[in-house]
Amino acid sequence: MDTKRIILAIVLSFLVLFLYQLIFMKKAPEPQPGAIVSPQVEKVQTQTPQQKEPAAAPKQGQESKPEVEKPNLEQVAAQREDLVTVSTSLYQAVWSNRGGVLQSWKLRAHKNEKKEDLELVSAFAKETGIYPFALLDESPEAANADLAGIKLNAYNSPFYKTFVPALDLKDGQKGEVRFQYSDGKGIEVEKVLTFYGGRYDLEIAVNIRRNGQRVEPRLLWGPGIGNPTALELKNRFVGGSGVTVLASGNLYRVDELKYKPEQSAFNFVNWAAYDENYFTALFLPAPESGTAAFLKKDTEKASFFFLSVSNPRRAFIGPKEYDTLTAFGHDARKIVRFGFFGFIAEILLASIKFIHRYIPNWGIAIIILTILIKIVFFPLTYSSTKSMAKMQELQPKVKALRAKYKKAKQDIGQRRQMNEEMMKLYKEHGVNPAGGCLPMIIQIPVFWGIFKLLAVSIELRHSPFMFWIKDLSVKDPYYVTPILMGITQFISQKMTPTSADPSQAKMMLIMPVIMTVFFMNFQSGLVLYWLTSNVLQIGQQYIMNRMIQKKKRESHGKRRKD
């Protein structure tokens, strides 16, 4: 077995996995702040609040009838637009009473390219006239305006009555923002939003009645999420913005660039989220009956995308931090796209976070994690190198056998005889033809796990390493680390024993060049890992080569004495 071909196959398999993930896997104007007051707030437990119990199902034999109440014929509305500001230690949100929609949600702990608090509400909301938390109504009785497939209604135009101008919540406190509207002609709408200090999640209660009859609300998020710059989009490495849905325990992903109307509706939804690589707006609909849809609105200038969720009860709007999403529950952590071998990536994430507790530099944490991985796999690497060295020694005899059976490719009988003699030769010299590649194959899940971990972990976003590397989540601006990675890979390859003939060995030397070009636009955190791995491999290879040479000398000495 040609171990160099196996190594090439492993490298190509790695590249195929990466390309599969890449291809197939599934600012706003500054809001006018309202006057900050100290509304009544209450202390709450830091744990996640329990969902309200669903309404009791009708008894057997009874028909389920829509709930009808006497409509409120008194008009409830405000006379002008007012903004309600909600401030916590994690974010500042600005709500408008025109439709009770979200105009701004800025994260305090995460910054944009200008070092300002990161805005998750798209600046295109003003252009489209559709803001997050707008209401949909697809019933024929409503006064709808069909906006290229997205039906909006009179619920989002009126000025709702508000009850507090602002909330300022300390960690452990909760507060409520309530919007109410009635047109006095049978339409009644109420939005109640409950916020928690020190948490990214909020509770949602939307009640709509038309002529006394309850209407199921549908809430929108969009257009898109955040305001990525052209540079950020260029440096974005893992997928783009889109919708992720957990339905009946299965995870579905639809990117904006792969939008298809026939594949964008979901039933039995556990949760639905609009997300990009690092941030998400995730919604929990009513248990067991939730639906979600990925919607598109085309204009002359561009296409805009929205998430629609039926009767949402809770939402999480913030960073895709694995531990925070795990604490939120509902399998929300699955939205972090670790991809293949995700369980390995989770173990590695816990390991690198543990290292970072004591060494607060993510670049150094990556280097230490790489060293630990190399130590763990040293026995396998040594076994692989030793097997390849033995195969290299046997190459003259292998070539002699192939010369003896020149017609093996056409003659099945000769091929069988050649294989039998080759296996006998391997057995006599204690060589396993697969011994050089199996240890490397075993390491592929770990390589892929660390690859995905460094690609999607928000901890690396805007995290500097040293010198010119100011952000481990984007490419090296001067391409120094990719070039060093290519050089070290070439040195490592030259030091590794090979059973290939000279012409094949020369062809293999092009692989470092290919990998260097391929890694040019990789995130510098990923390149740092690969560079460190190559440097350690050179050191390991030097030690292993000396160990193998020493054993050879001892073996030859014993033979001469015999």
Legacy VTK file of the C-alpha trace (Angstrom):
# vtk DataFile Version 3.0
C-alpha trace
ASCII
DATASET POLYDATA
POINTS 562 float
0.000 0.000 0.000
1.439 3.396 -1.051
1.288 5.404 2.157
1.856 8.684 0.329
-1.300 8.087 -1.660
-3.103 7.376 1.604
-1.813 10.638 3.077
-2.924 12.476 -0.050
-6.345 10.815 0.229
-6.606 11.896 3.870
-5.725 15.503 3.016
-8.192 15.529 0.144
-10.868 14.000 2.405
-10.281 16.837 4.845
-10.664 19.366 2.055
-13.850 17.668 0.832
-15.325 17.837 4.349
-14.510 21.520 4.511
-15.948 22.273 1.074
-19.090 20.294 1.893
-19.668 22.398 5.004
-18.911 25.574 3.078
-21.202 24.837 0.130
-24.052 22.599 1.240
-24.684 22.947 4.968
-27.588 23.728 5.410
-26.245 50.524 11.383
-29.501 51.636 12.160
-30.106 55.334 12.790
-29.429 56.151 16.395
-32.762 55.803 18.199
-34.021 58.676 20.275
-33.718 57.419 23.836
-36.742 57.711 26.045
-36.486 59.291 29.466
-34.924 56.832 31.884
-37.056 56.262 34.935
-36.899 53.728 37.716
-39.969 51.568 37.122
-41.003 49.043 39.675
-38.956 45.909 39.212
-38.820 42.714 41.179
-36.081 40.296 42.059
-36.163 37.022 40.146
-34.263 33.771 40.267
-31.389 33.524 37.812
-32.685 30.237 36.464
-34.728 30.069 33.282
-38.437 30.775 33.913
-40.804 27.929 33.246
-43.172 28.129 30.323
-46.829 28.576 31.039
-48.917 25.437 30.854
-50.819 25.131 27.587
-54.557 25.461 27.706
-56.357 22.259 28.629
-57.516 20.214 25.657
-61.271 19.712 25.209
-62.691 16.551 26.678
-63.372 13.610 24.414
-66.613 14.029 22.530
-66.560 17.802 22.816
-65.845 20.058 19.866
-63.073 22.625 20.144
-64.689 26.016 19.608
-62.803 29.276 19.142
-62.791 31.445 22.217
-65.151 34.365 21.697
-65.525 37.317 24.031
-67.463 40.513 23.826
-65.306 42.905 21.742
-63.964 46.067 23.292
-65.600 48.948 21.438
-63.561 51.566 23.263
-60.584 52.893 21.323
-57.194 52.398 23.002
-54.245 54.120 21.300
-51.562 56.775 21.661
-51.422 60.047 19.760
-47.756 59.960 18.704
-44.736 57.731 18.461
-42.860 57.083 21.692
-39.736 55.007 22.253
-39.291 52.632 25.180
-35.693 51.839 26.151
-34.795 48.647 27.994
-31.308 48.633 29.499
-29.507 45.675 31.083
-25.866 44.819 31.683
-25.878 42.784 28.434
-27.792 44.927 25.947
-29.839 48.048 25.290
-33.086 47.592 23.368
-35.268 50.345 21.922
-38.933 49.641 21.154
-41.367 51.819 19.242
-45.019 52.064 20.192
-45.814 52.266 16.458
-46.768 48.623 16.188
-44.808 47.656 19.308
-41.760 46.740 17.191
-38.049 46.528 17.954
-35.943 49.335 16.500
-32.609 48.548 18.125
-30.934 45.736 20.082
-27.320 46.584 20.897
-25.010 44.119 22.635
-22.721 45.762 25.156
-20.091 43.001 25.332
-19.675 42.685 21.548
-18.498 45.445 19.242
-18.640 46.247 15.547
-15.674 47.280 13.397
-15.902 50.823 14.827
-15.665 49.512 18.417
-19.304 50.466 19.014
-21.911 48.257 20.684
-22.998 45.662 18.130
-26.436 46.267 16.572
-28.500 43.159 15.757
-31.404 45.011 14.094
-30.659 45.536 10.431
-30.404 49.055 9.040
-32.574 47.802 6.160
-35.560 47.639 8.523
-36.142 51.347 7.956
-35.855 50.910 4.178
-38.350 48.045 4.049
-40.622 49.502 6.716
-40.638 46.112 8.461
-39.031 45.845 11.898
-38.467 42.816 14.154
-41.500 41.802 16.210
-43.908 43.036 13.545
-47.106 40.976 13.366
-48.383 38.954 10.427
-51.987 38.127 9.717
-52.885 35.918 6.777
-56.625 35.742 7.402
-58.881 37.151 4.639
-60.857 39.234 7.151
-57.851 41.448 7.942
-56.933 44.548 5.969
-53.742 43.131 4.457
-51.198 44.659 2.143
-49.365 41.916 0.232
-45.712 42.926 0.138
-44.193 40.370 -2.255
-45.348 37.392 -0.240
-45.233 39.027 3.197
-48.640 40.113 4.404
-48.604 42.951 6.876
-51.659 44.526 8.397
-53.065 47.337 10.433
-51.553 45.855 13.628
-48.149 47.389 12.816
-49.226 50.913 11.891
-51.122 52.326 14.914
-49.556 53.986 17.929
-49.975 51.565 20.824
-50.590 52.715 24.359
-47.516 52.239 26.578
-47.216 52.129 30.362
-43.501 52.765 31.089
-41.087 55.010 29.184
-38.066 52.877 30.062
-36.695 49.953 32.049
-33.280 49.888 33.689
-32.725 46.382 35.041
-29.936 45.252 37.291
-28.850 41.612 37.163
-31.453 39.462 38.876
-34.310 41.921 38.286
-37.178 41.633 35.840
-39.443 44.190 34.264
-42.344 44.363 31.830
-43.121 46.437 28.763
-46.760 46.388 27.665
-48.263 47.667 24.395
-52.052 47.879 23.950
-54.228 48.888 21.028
-57.908 48.763 20.141
-59.497 50.443 17.131
-62.931 50.466 18.791
-64.313 48.423 15.878
-63.481 44.914 17.028
-59.665 44.711 16.633
-57.725 44.382 19.906
-53.991 43.749 20.227
-51.790 43.388 23.292
-48.039 42.719 23.422
-46.433 41.970 26.767
-42.643 41.610 26.883
-40.886 40.505 30.081
-37.148 41.163 30.408
-34.573 39.810 32.833
-31.452 41.614 33.964
-28.263 39.696 33.178
-29.895 37.447 30.561
-30.411 37.567 26.800
-33.819 35.887 26.852
-37.251 37.456 27.262
-40.818 36.236 27.559
-43.387 37.138 24.913
-47.169 37.192 25.169
-49.147 38.443 22.161
-52.943 38.472 22.227
-54.993 39.391 19.162
-58.790 39.449 19.019
-60.980 40.278 16.090
-64.642 40.783 16.939
-64.024 38.981 20.221
-62.468 35.922 18.591
-58.853 35.039 19.340
-56.442 35.086 16.368
-53.139 33.225 16.442
-50.317 35.758 16.206
-47.319 35.348 13.926
-44.202 37.313 14.734
-41.480 38.456 12.330
-37.759 38.820 12.724
-35.894 40.623 9.983
-34.799 41.789 7.550
-31.746 39.618 8.185
-29.712 40.008 11.340
-27.053 42.574 12.126
-25.208 44.941 9.812
-22.115 43.148 8.504
-19.753 45.325 6.518
-18.358 44.336 3.120
-15.077 43.412 4.833
-16.858 41.216 7.362
-18.761 39.447 4.601
-15.526 38.885 2.711
-13.830 37.444 5.807
-16.845 35.359 6.799
-15.673 31.784 6.718
-18.514 29.473 7.774
-21.723 29.945 5.827
-23.816 33.093 5.846
-26.987 34.407 7.434
-30.117 32.322 7.310
-32.688 30.377 9.295
-32.033 27.388 11.552
-34.993 25.348 12.796
-35.251 22.512 15.307
-38.426 20.612 14.439
-39.402 17.227 15.890
-35.841 16.849 17.123
-34.292 17.356 13.653
-32.139 20.338 12.750
-32.718 22.194 9.466
-30.668 24.998 7.964
-31.523 27.308 5.041
-29.053 30.030 4.043
-30.214 33.222 2.364
-28.253 32.327 -0.769
-29.999 28.936 -0.987
-33.524 30.189 -0.351
-36.314 28.138 -1.950
-39.956 28.841 -1.033
-40.908 25.168 -1.245
-38.244 24.278 1.339
-38.854 27.137 3.759
-41.917 26.130 5.806
-41.657 24.044 8.992
-44.186 22.350 11.294
-43.911 20.924 14.824
-41.200 23.468 15.569
-39.285 23.287 18.854
-37.534 26.552 18.057
-36.710 28.689 15.031
-33.867 31.173 14.736
-32.477 33.753 12.373
-28.729 33.505 12.776
-25.292 34.066 11.333
-21.957 32.631 12.398
-21.807 34.333 15.801
-25.245 35.800 16.690
-28.871 34.705 16.707
-32.460 35.724 17.316
-34.094 32.479 18.479
-37.821 32.016 19.194
-39.752 29.315 21.061
-43.313 28.886 19.757
-46.193 27.257 21.579
-45.307 23.650 22.493
-46.242 20.901 20.003
-48.055 23.257 17.615
-45.382 25.709 16.512
-44.802 26.588 12.877
-42.136 28.713 11.226
-41.430 30.057 7.747
-38.470 31.624 5.958
-39.831 34.533 3.912
-38.366 36.627 1.127
-39.293 40.134 0.026
-37.934 41.305 -3.341
-37.451 44.965 -4.184
-35.836 46.749 -7.109
-32.635 47.200 -5.107
-32.264 43.893 -3.293
-33.906 40.875 -1.689
-34.674 40.861 2.025
-35.306 37.846 4.223
-37.466 37.319 7.299
-38.298 34.633 9.836
-41.939 34.126 10.761
-42.859 32.184 13.938
-46.314 31.298 15.198
-47.316 32.434 18.683
-43.801 32.701 20.187
-43.578 32.430 23.968
-39.903 33.186 24.539
-36.943 34.574 22.617
-33.159 34.615 22.925
-31.418 37.518 21.169
-27.671 37.546 21.532
-24.367 35.771 20.930
-24.097 32.071 20.122
-22.121 31.324 23.249
-22.245 27.588 23.806
-22.480 27.716 27.611
-25.103 30.476 27.578
-27.267 28.580 25.078
-26.865 25.389 27.103
-28.138 27.217 30.193
-31.060 28.580 28.151
-32.108 24.993 27.434
-34.429 23.620 24.745
-31.401 22.190 22.870
-30.607 25.752 21.765
-26.883 24.876 21.839
-27.433 22.911 18.623
-27.511 26.202 16.752
-23.714 26.390 17.169
-22.686 24.660 13.941
-19.920 22.283 14.939
-20.830 20.009 12.023
-19.203 16.595 11.698
-17.794 15.127 14.909
-19.543 17.827 16.910
-19.137 15.941 20.190
-15.356 16.113 19.749
-15.561 19.859 19.065
-17.551 20.260 22.299
-14.849 18.458 24.291
-12.153 20.592 22.683
-14.166 23.768 23.392
-14.370 22.867 27.086
-10.621 22.185 27.067
-9.609 25.468 25.429
-11.924 27.439 27.741
-10.286 25.760 30.724
-6.858 26.795 29.421
-8.102 30.347 28.798
-9.103 30.706 32.440
-5.442 30.693 33.405
-3.918 32.173 30.239
-6.174 35.020 28.992
-4.922 35.001 25.394
-6.862 32.874 22.937
-3.865 32.560 20.594
-1.679 31.087 23.341
-4.607 28.890 24.423
-4.750 27.505 20.852
-1.006 26.770 20.957
-1.259 24.966 24.302
-4.278 22.949 23.130
-2.343 21.954 19.999
0.603 20.808 22.140
-1.713 18.694 24.308
-3.304 17.110 21.242
0.143 16.299 19.835
1.188 14.673 23.116
-1.971 12.546 23.231
-1.454 11.333 19.668
2.314 10.869 19.840
2.086 7.052 20.231
-0.102 6.830 17.112
2.180 9.195 15.185
5.236 7.159 16.180
3.527 3.930 15.168
2.648 5.444 11.783
6.192 6.722 11.191
7.758 3.403 12.206
5.432 1.537 9.845
6.281 3.878 6.970
10.011 3.449 7.668
9.649 -0.327 7.462
7.679 -0.008 4.237
10.467 2.193 2.876
13.044 -0.532 3.634
10.947 -3.108 1.788
10.492 -1.017 -1.354
13.299 -2.732 -3.322
11.722 -6.130 -2.700
8.235 -4.777 -3.473
9.505 -3.321 -6.760
11.140 -6.672 -7.593
7.819 -8.451 -7.066
6.005 -5.954 -9.286
8.647 -6.424 -11.964
8.232 -10.194 -11.666
4.491 -9.937 -12.260
4.402 -7.315 -15.026
1.055 -8.497 -16.351
-0.685 -8.373 -12.969
-2.984 -5.556 -14.093
-4.396 -7.622 -16.958
-3.928 -11.156 -15.585
-6.096 -11.974 -12.548
-4.021 -15.055 -11.784
-0.760 -13.110 -11.701
-2.378 -10.410 -9.603
-3.495 -13.007 -7.056
-0.010 -14.568 -6.916
1.648 -11.160 -6.541
-0.681 -10.189 -3.691
-0.044 -13.495 -1.923
3.730 -13.061 -2.152
3.490 -9.449 -1.040
1.433 -10.359 2.033
3.961 -13.107 2.797
6.786 -10.557 2.508
4.989 -8.165 4.846
4.353 -10.954 7.344
7.986 -12.099 7.350
9.196 -8.586 8.133
6.406 -7.770 10.594
4.975 -4.956 8.499
1.320 -3.946 8.436
0.656 -2.267 5.054
-2.132 -0.210 6.637
-0.058 0.695 9.697
1.115 3.975 8.206
-2.333 5.353 7.455
-4.679 3.958 10.108
-3.253 6.121 12.950
-3.714 9.196 10.722
-7.291 8.196 9.887
-8.045 7.866 13.607
-6.891 11.465 14.100
-9.152 12.938 11.377
-12.181 13.425 13.715
-9.988 15.442 16.092
-8.518 17.491 13.238
-12.018 18.256 11.978
-13.297 18.981 15.485
-10.599 21.583 16.141
-11.113 22.982 12.648
-14.842 23.587 13.244
-14.291 24.744 16.814
-11.972 27.534 15.739
-14.225 28.470 12.820
-17.458 29.034 14.764
-16.414 29.914 18.326
-17.506 33.444 19.157
-14.715 33.615 21.751
-12.229 34.192 18.920
-14.216 37.077 17.418
-12.155 40.294 17.737
-9.676 38.447 19.997
-6.063 39.538 19.392
-3.046 37.240 19.534
0.108 39.341 19.286
1.943 41.722 16.996
0.028 42.163 13.720
-2.697 39.578 14.459
-5.423 41.709 16.008
-8.360 39.360 15.346
-8.094 35.560 15.389
-11.454 35.216 13.623
-10.254 36.788 10.340
-7.379 36.057 7.996
-3.795 37.142 8.608
-3.689 40.588 6.903
-0.060 40.098 5.807
-0.234 36.332 5.061
2.790 35.690 7.288
1.333 32.719 9.171
0.018 30.918 6.039
3.438 31.208 4.384
5.184 29.940 7.532
2.643 27.128 7.661
3.504 26.113 4.089
7.254 26.190 4.800
6.924 24.080 7.952
4.679 21.610 6.156
7.286 21.223 3.406
10.018 20.577 5.989
7.840 18.072 7.832
7.010 16.262 4.600
10.686 16.041 3.615
11.532 14.522 7.014
8.762 11.903 6.886
9.744 8.450 5.539
8.046 7.613 2.253
7.541 4.477 0.240
6.753 6.404 -2.934
9.119 6.377 -5.926
11.153 9.558 -6.571
8.760 10.927 -9.184
5.760 10.484 -6.884
7.695 12.015 -3.995
8.412 15.112 -6.090
4.749 15.376 -7.030
3.794 15.234 -3.360
5.940 18.279 -2.642
3.316 20.406 -4.356
0.878 19.697 -1.499
2.411 22.321 0.853
1.974 24.904 -1.919
-1.676 23.909 -2.407
-2.340 24.001 1.332
-0.659 27.416 1.645
-2.877 28.905 -1.054
-5.905 27.221 0.480
-5.126 28.632 3.947
-4.477 32.192 2.750
-8.034 33.278 3.543
-8.592 31.013 6.546
-9.136 32.580 9.949
-5.802 33.274 11.590
-6.812 31.141 14.577
-7.097 28.124 12.297
-3.788 28.890 10.592
-2.115 29.312 13.976
-3.307 25.852 14.987
-2.001 24.276 11.769
1.308 26.167 11.959
1.843 25.094 15.570
0.964 21.525 14.645
3.539 21.575 11.824
6.295 22.947 14.074
5.565 20.271 16.678
5.460 17.643 13.948
8.961 18.656 12.821
10.237 18.235 16.375
8.434 14.923 16.790
9.678 13.698 13.423
13.279 14.515 14.331
12.963 12.567 17.591
11.192 9.632 15.901
13.728 9.443 13.079
16.548 9.248 15.621
14.703 6.566 17.585
14.147 4.532 14.413
17.793 4.925 13.310
18.978 3.827 16.752
16.847 0.687 16.580
18.169 -0.041 13.103
21.776 0.214 14.307
21.042 -2.032 17.262
19.290 -4.520 14.973
22.176 -4.559 12.474
24.701 -4.959 15.301
22.895 -7.999 16.607
22.793 -9.526 13.130
26.551 -9.064 12.677
27.235 -10.770 16.015
25.010 -13.680 14.988
LINES 2 564
26 0 1 2 3 4 5 6 7 8 9 10 11 12 13 14 15 16 17 18 19 20 21 22 23 24 25
536 26 27 28 29 30 31 32 33 34 35 36 37 38 39 40 41 42 43 44 45 46 47 48 49 50 51 52 53 54 55 56 57 58 59 60 61 62 63 64 65 66 67 68 69 70 71 72 73 74 75 76 77 78 79 80 81 82 83 84 85 86 87 88 89 90 91 92 93 94 95 96 97 98 99 100 101 102 103 104 105 106 107 108 109 110 111 112 113 114 115 116 117 118 119 120 121 122 123 124 125 126 127 128 129 130 131 132 133 134 135 136 137 138 139 140 141 142 143 144 145 146 147 148 149 150 151 152 153 154 155 156 157 158 159 160 161 162 163 164 165 166 167 168 169 170 171 172 173 174 175 176 177 178 179 180 181 182 183 184 185 186 187 188 189 190 191 192 193 194 195 196 197 198 199 200 201 202 203 204 205 206 207 208 209 210 211 212 213 214 215 216 217 218 219 220 221 222 223 224 225 226 227 228 229 230 231 232 233 234 235 236 237 238 239 240 241 242 243 244 245 246 247 248 249 250 251 252 253 254 255 256 257 258 259 260 261 262 263 264 265 266 267 268 269 270 271 272 273 274 275 276 277 278 279 280 281 282 283 284 285 286 287 288 289 290 291 292 293 294 295 296 297 298 299 300 301 302 303 304 305 306 307 308 309 310 311 312 313 314 315 316 317 318 319 320 321 322 323 324 325 326 327 328 329 330 331 332 333 334 335 336 337 338 339 340 341 342 343 344 345 346 347 348 349 350 351 352 353 354 355 356 357 358 359 360 361 362 363 364 365 366 367 368 369 370 371 372 373 374 375 376 377 378 379 380 381 382 383 384 385 386 387 388 389 390 391 392 393 394 395 396 397 398 399 400 401 402 403 404 405 406 407 408 409 410 411 412 413 414 415 416 417 418 419 420 421 422 423 424 425 426 427 428 429 430 431 432 433 434 435 436 437 438 439 440 441 442 443 444 445 446 447 448 449 450 451 452 453 454 455 456 457 458 459 460 461 462 463 464 465 466 467 468 469 470 471 472 473 474 475 476 477 478 479 480 481 482 483 484 485 486 487 488 489 490 491 492 493 494 495 496 497 498 499 500 501 502 503 504 505 506 507 508 509 510 511 512 513 514 515 516 517 518 519 520 521 522 523 524 525 526 527 528 529 530 531 532 533 534 535 536 537 538 539 540 541 542 543 544 545 546 547 548 549 550 551 552 553 554 555 556 557 558 559 560 561
